Amino acid sequence: MSKFIKPITAAELTAEFMRLKRGSVTRRHFLGVTGLGMAAAVVGGRAGSFVREAHAEDLGTQMSFATWPNYHDPASFEAFTAKTGVAVEVNVFGSNEEMLAKLQAGGTGWDLFVPTNYTISTYAKLDLIDQLDLARLPNYDPTTETARFTNEGIIDGNTYAVPKNWGTTGIASNTSKMKTPVTTWKEFFELAQTEGTGRTMVHDYQLTTIGNALVALGHSFNSVDAAELAKAEELLIKVKPHLFAINSDYQPGMRATDAWLTMCWTNDGAQLNRDMPEIAFTLGKDGGEIWSDFYAIPKSGANKAAGYALLDFLMTPDNAVKEHIANGTPTTDSRVLALLPQEVTSNKIVYPDEASLSPLEFGAAVTLTDPGRAEVMARFKSA
């Protein structure tokens, strides 16, 4: 018996397509909710739809990749499939804690994933990721990378992860709706309870949600001090009734103007401002996060050959530059920077000046597994 697919309206189809294009949902989800799976299967299985490039290793026909919302150009995966014949299943996550829990549970099936700088030492310590064989990555050149954003992939002289890009965590505000400028995290939490009540979003991610609450109170983004965490929890509980949502995939709410104010990563800020110039992106003058994301290969990967092949493909400057233009994140690679158009490199959302970066902190490894922060986030979400 065939499964009944609920009819989808044109508006719903368009919305789901945009989520797929931004990388917020998987291709499988898109095909399932739109009822296009059968048609796609026919097209995808048509003989001659790609020319498979000869490769020294057997790459199989499919692989699994775990990453963040709105973080890739779908055309990159289409080009990889056309080159290799390997279909890429994209799994989207909203926090490093989710990724860690999945890997610790085993059986994720991921062949490649995108962890953040502060998590890599924990993954290596827990033996959840492979030391990389750099000979299998001829398009990676450590001499062209910016050390400020790449050092945490190297542990005891061994490379466990290579950089994807870097960025910041700031504030996105719809200036056509919010009349009061937001320049600090203190102002963010105050406006969430007044002008932005019912229209504000925070991440479903303890590092940034708790971290930014700590900054608003004058503490370190990375604090694990019990008294300081208690104050941050008090602030978050106070703000929660005024929130529109707790969600790391906040672009749909901002684009629909259901939300007017949100915690926001660089790439989302650039994409939103590009498409809706009334959405401004600012960094907190009182602090916040600067980060770098990496590519790593899980120990449990079922198709590591394809994982290496996709990673090398994405590290190729000509491919990487397309990714950076599409997703709006700054590059760590000087080869890619030289290829980017001036309108990207001059964009202050993507490449802020050093004075704006100076108050920001890189996430600390201790925050990933600190039980105090985990408990504060759990109580905040359940309140």
Summary of the structure (lengths in Angstrom):
residues: 383
radius of gyration: 20.8
end to end distance: 42.8
largest distance: 63.4
contacts: 1254
relative contact order: 0.17
helix: 46%
strand: 16%
